[in-house]
Amino acid sequence: MCGAKDRECKKRTLCFLVDQNLISLLQPTMEPNVSYQRNHRMLWRIRQQWKLLGFFEINEKHEFFVLACRLKQGLKASIQITIDDPVGKESLNPSDFTRVLKQIHEGYEMRTYAAPVFARFRQYLGMSDTDFQRSLSCESSYLQFISNSKSSADFFLTFDKRYFLKSQRKREIRFLLTNLPKYLDHMERYPHSILVKFLGIYSIIAPQEKKRYFIIMQSIFYPHEKITERYDIKGCQVGRWTDPTPDGSEIIVVFKDCNFEDKVICLDQDQTWLVQQVKLDTQFLKALDVIDYSFLMGLQPLHDDERLLNKTLADILARTRLSINYDYRHRSIASGTFDRGGPSSSSFTTMPSSEQMQVLSPDLLSPYPKPSMDRSPEQLFRSEGFMREVLRPYLMQNSYDDMSCILGDVVHSSSLSISSSELFVTQHRRILPASKNPLHTFDGPDYRYFVGIVDLFTVYNFRKKLEHLWKSIRYRGQQFSTVEPSYYAQRFCQWVEDHTK
């Protein structure tokens, strides 16, 4: 457990440092011409960092206003090329992964990396480039997100809070571009992966300024308005505590492992699926020697009507899964094709925006369900009447245009082929909830959980091995984040398994 004394000591130290900074700024200086604006800006930064954690509009007075304007203009022009000349269905070429688009604007240059690859991936996720462009280049201001994270990166959000723009180091960009084929291959193997979705890589070059790299990611906490708690979990204890804010405070704080303590994530039917998917995703990261990634989680309390509906759906989905799994195992054993297949030959075929949950059969409502061997996958997924009559009033509260990646190629009109049911199992898919962000959303009995694995750029290199050696001495007998990839993945998965039910 994290020591209360250590936390209190750190808190007093931080308060002392802030007080000293404020005092030094307010004291009279020896130079009468010291800029008032300079002191004001430093005070503003301290206030942002220590008191006003959360979202802040990047308006004309903000230090990043010029950068935000450049990003908007540059991204609009870059994405417009994809809109005017969309990528086709043909397979990607190796040159597409190394392609760099250079566009000159007034006062700066915008570069777009691997544009055809990310355009294809956005199609695969069911995203419209027109909507993507609209979010990133709208007239409304970007928002800066300031958190209690130790990261030195700058975080910007689109005004609709749908996409994150994060500054990255050059070596991190190089790492992502080098492993981009592997990342996309993993996403195709497991379309419902909870790894963060990278949607683009860009850089801005301006005279007399340092070159800046940015990545665009889909926000895991979208929509965020009703989220009451946020956690960043690494599966260790050292440095994994955040002081809570006073009751009624509007400050947004991301809590850590020690804050979660003995709490449990209640997922019911999705618990086993999530544990297995975390294992699949961490196996991929382990193969890349990546450590220090986080299980990002947001909690949104459900209303009474949502709880009632989720309870009904949980029973239906449990029976559906049982039938699909039985049929697939029965057919696979008989045909000798039980092994998991590799990526499909479609190579990132566009996943259509399907109407949620229209794949349920009305006979599943019966209090005396038929034995699973009496129902074929076609029967399980055939009827749309049940959806229209019972579930549609609830699901219509969400825009179907905002929902994508539901079952990918699995759903076609009113029936499901045998091969598609096998894909459902081999690709470890799940029936997703009615949400604007279904790939990262799980509905439990009392909460809606927004989850994803983020921060995928820390490689266990020689420097990290030295850091591990030092921490082994400094924190003897304690759990810290800098450990070798296999152990990090094992400990990470164990935390998820221990804290879900």
N, C-alpha and C positions, 0 to 999 in steps of 0.2 A: 504494500500500500504506500501511497505517497505520504511523506511526512508532513504533518500540519505545521511543525516548527519551521521546516524549510520553506514552505509556502509563505508563511507569515514574514520570514526574514527577507525573501525575495520581494514581497509586496512593500515592505518598509524601505528597501533599497531603491526600488523604482520610484516611490513617492519622493524620496530624498533627492534623487537625480532630477526629477521634474521640478521640484521646488528650487534646486540650485540653478537650473537653467532659467527659470522665470526670474529669480532674484538678479542674476547676472544681466539679464536683458533690461530690467527695470532700473538698475543702478545708473547714476549719471556717468557719462563717459568723459574721457580726457579730450576727445575730439568733438568740437561743437558741430561739425558738418556731417556727423554720422547719419546715414539715411534712415528716416523714420520708416520708410517702406520696408527696408531690410529687417528691422526689428519686428515690424508688424507681421511680415511673412514668417519669420521664425516662430513667433508666438502662435501664428495660425497653424503651423505644422505641428507644434507640440500639442496644441488643443485637439487637433485631428487625431493624433496618434494615441493620446492618453485619455481623452474624454469623449470624443465623438466618433466612435467606431461605427461604420455603416456605409450608407450610400450618400454621395455628394454630387450635385449637379456640376458639370464642367462648363461653366458659363464664361463670359468675357473676362471676369476677374480671376479665373482659375489659372494656375501656372501651366496646366496642360491644355489650355484652350486651343492654342495654335496647332499642337500635335493632333488633337482630336479633329480639328477641321481638315488637316492634311489626310488623316486616316479616312474620314468620310469621303472626301473627294477622290482619293486614290482607289479606295475599295469600290466605289460606284463605277469608276471607269474600268477597273479590272474585271469585275463581275459582268459588266455589260458585254464584254467580248465573248464570254461564255453564253450569255443570253442570245447574242446575235449569231453565234456559230456553236450551237450545242454539240456536246460530244455524242458520237454515234454509239451503236451497240457493238461495234467491233472491239476486239481485245486491245488492251493497252499495250503500248510498246515500251521497251526499256528506256527509250529516249524521253518518254512522257514523264518519267520520274525525276529526270535531271533538267527538265526544261525550265528556263527562267524568262519570265515576261518583264520587260523594262518599259516603263511609261514615264515620260517627262512631264512634269507639271510646273507651274510657276513657283520657283523657289525650292523645289525638291524633286526627288525621283522615287517612284514607287516600284518595287520589284515583287513579283508574284512567283512563288516556287511550286513546281509540279501542278500547275493549274488544271490540266485535263484529268489528272488523277483525283484531285479533291472534288472536281465537278462530278465525276462519275460516282464518287463515294456519297456525295450529297443526293444524287439521284437514287442511289441504292437505299438511302435512308428515307426516301420519299419526300425530300425537300424540294421546293421550287426555288430556282435561282432568282426569280423575280421577287419573291417574298424575302429571300436571303439578302438581296441587295437593298430592299426597302427598309429592313430592320437596321442594316449597317450604315445607311446613308440618309436616314430620315432627318428632317429639320430639327427635331427635338434633340436636346443635348445628350451626349454620353453621360454616364454616371461613373464616378470613381468609387471603387469599393476598397475601404480601408479596414483591415481586420487585425486581430491580435496574432496573426501568423508571423513567424520569423522570416519569411521569405522577403527578399529585397525587390521582388518583381512588382511592376505596376499592373493593377487590375482595372480594366474598364468594362462597363456593361452597356449594351444598347439600351435605349430608353425603355423598350418593352421588356428588358431583363431576360431576353431569350438567349443572347449570345455573350460570351466572355471574350475579351481581347486581353491577352497577357503578354507582357514583355518577356523575352527569353534571351539567354546568352547565346553567342555564336556556336559554341560547342554543343549546346542542347539542340539547337536547330539542326546542326550537322548529324547528331545522333538520330533525331526523328526522321530526317530525310533518308539516312542510310537504312533504317529499319522500317521505312514506310511500306514496302512490299509485304513484309512479315506481319505488320500491324493489320493491313487490309485483308491478308489471307486469314488471319485469326477472326476478323469481323465477318468474313464470308462463311467460315466454318461454323461460327456461333453467332448468328444474327442478333440474338438477344443478350449479348455480352454486356456487362455493366461497366466496362472500361469507358473512360471519358471519350467523347467523340471529337476528334480533331477534324476541322472543316476547312482549314487553309493556313498557309504560311506566307508571311509578307515581311518586307523590310522597307524602311524609309531612310533615304540618304539626303542630307541637306548640307549646304556649305557651312563650314565652321562648326559643325555639330557631329557628334558621334553617331555612327550607323546604328539604327535601332531595329531589332527583330521582334515580330509579333506572331503569335498563333491565335487562331480563332477556334473556340470550343463551344459546344452546346452546353448551356447552363444546366447542371443537374438539379438545381433548386428552382426550376421553372414549372409552373408559376409559383412565386415565393410568398405571396401576400398572406397566406394563412399558416405559414410555417412558424412554429413557436419555439423550437429548439433546433440547434445545429451542432453537429459533432464531427470532429476530425480524428479518426481512430487509426493508430499504427500498431496496436497490439503490444505496447510496452508501457513503462511507467516513468522513467527518468524524463523530467521536463514535460510531463503530460498532464498538467493541471492549469486551468484558467479560472481566475477569480470571477464569480458570478456578479452580475450587475444588480443594483438595488431594485426592489419590486417597483413595477410601473415605469422603469426606464425604457427608453426607445433605442438604446444602444444595442447594436447587433454584435453579439459575441459568439464565436465558434468554440464550443467546449471540446475537451480532449478526453483521453482514456480514463484518467482518474476521476473526472466528473461523472462519467457514466456508471462506474462502480458496479453495483449489483442489479442494475436495471436490465430488462430483457426486451428484445425486439420480438413482438408477437406477430407471426406471419401465418400461422396455421398451415394451410395446404402448400404455401410457397416456401416454407422453411427449408425443406429438403432440396428444392430446386436452387434456392439461393446459395446454400452451402456448396453444392456441386459446381455451380457457375463460378463462384469465387475460387474454387480449386482450379478450374480450367483457366481462368484469367491469370491467376498467380503462377501457374505452370508456364504460361507464355512469358510473363515478366521474368521469371527465374531463368528461362533460356536466354534472355537478353542480359543477364547479370544485373538486373535492376533491383534496387532496394528503396526504402524510405517512402514508398507510396502509401496512400491513405485511403481508408474506407470513409468516404464522405457521406453523411447521413443527416436528413432533415425530418422533423416530426410535425405532422399536421393533424390535430384532433378531428375526428369525424363527427358529423351530426348524427342524431338518432336515426333519421331516415337512411342515411348512408350506411350506418352499422347494420340495420335490418336488411338492406339490399345485399350487402357484402356477405352476410350470414347465409342468405339464400343462394347466392352465386357460389360460395365456397362448397356447398353440398353438391351443386350441379357439376362444378368443375372437377371435384374429386371423382365423381362417377365417370366423367368424360375421360379423364386421364387414365383411370383404371382400364377402361375399355380399349383405349388406343394402345396402351402399353401391352395389354394381353395380346391384342391382335398382332402387334409388331413382333413380339417375342415368338408367338406361335408360327407366324409366317417365316421369320428369319431362321428359326431352328429347322423348319421343314426344308427350306431352300438352301440352307448353309450360307446365308449372307448376313450373319449377325454382326460382323465387324463394322466399325464406324468408317464411313467413306470419307474421302478428302473433299476439297472444295468442289462445288458444282462447276460444270463446264460453261455455265452462263457468264462467268467472270463479271460479277457485279451487275447483274440484271436489275433494272429498276424495280423496286418493291412498291406496288400500288398502295394508295391510301384506301384501306378496306374499312367497311363499316364494322365497328367493334362487336365481337361476340355473336355475329350472325351465323355462327357455325354450331349452334347448340340444337339438339333434337328435343321436341316437346315430350317424348316419352320418358325423358330423364326426370321429369317432374313427378312421376308416379312414386307414391310412398313405398311401393314394392317393385324396385327396379328389376328388370330382366337380368339374367346372368349375362356377363360381358361377352361370352362366346356366342350369344344369340344375336348380337348386333355387329354389323360391319361398320367400318369407318365411314362409308357413304351414308349409312343410316344415322350415324352420330352427328354428321355435319350437314344434313340435307335441308332441314326445314328452316325457313325464315319467318314463319308465322309466329312462332313463340317469341322471337325477338321483337317483332312489330307490336304484338299485343301486350307483352309484359314488360320488356326491358327498354323499349325505344323511348318512352317518356322520360326516363332517367338519363339515358345516354345522349338524347338530343340536347341536353343542357350544354354539352360541349360541341364545338364545331368539328365536324368530321374532316374539314380541310386541314385542321391542325393536327390530326392524328395520322400517323404513318407507321410503317414497319410492323403491322399487326401480326400477320402471319406470312408476309412475303409472298412467294410463289405458291404457298400452300393453299390459299383461298382462291377459288375460281367459281364464280357464280354461286350455284346452290349445292354443289357436290364437291367431294374431296376424293382424289384418287388414292389407291393403295400406296403408290410410290410416295405421294405427298405425306401420308400418315407416317411413313418410315422416315422421311426427311424431318418431320416434326420431332421425332425421337433422336435421330442421329445428330441433328444440329442443336439439340438440347433447347428447344424452344418452349415457350409457355404461352398460355392465353393471357394477353395483356389487359390491364384494367382500362376503364374509360377515363382517359387522362390526356392532357395536351402534351405530356412528356412520358409516354407509356413505357419506354425502354428502361427508365430509371425510377419507376413508380411501383410500389407494392402496397396493397390494401390489406391491413390486418383488421381484427375485430374492433379496435378502438382508434387506431391511427392510420393515416396514410404516410408511408415512408418513402422519402426520396433518397436513393442510394446510388453510389457510383465509386469507382476506383480512380483516383486522380494522382497527380504528381509522379509522372512516369519517366523522369529524366535523370535520376541519380544512379549512376553506374558504380558498382563495387570495384573500383580500380585500386591502384597502389596507394593513392592518398587515403582512400576510405579504409584500406586495410591498416594503415598506420593509425588512423583515427579509432578504429576498433581496438587496437592494442592499447592505446592510451585510455580509452573509456573502460576497458576491462580492468585496468588498475584503479582508475578514479572511481568507478561505480561497481566495485567488486560485489558480486552476489545480486546485482540489480539488473533489470531488463531495460536496455536502451535500444535505439533505432539502428545504429550502425553495426550490423551483423551480416554474415555472408548470406547470399541470396536464398539458398535452400532453407536455411533456418528461418530467415525472415518470412518466406512464403508459408512455411509450416506453422509458425507462430501466428501469423496473420489469419490463416484459415481456422486455426484452433479458436481464436478469439471470436470469429463470426459464429462458429458452431456452438461455442459455450454461451453466447449471448443472444441466441435466437431460439424460438420454439414455435 
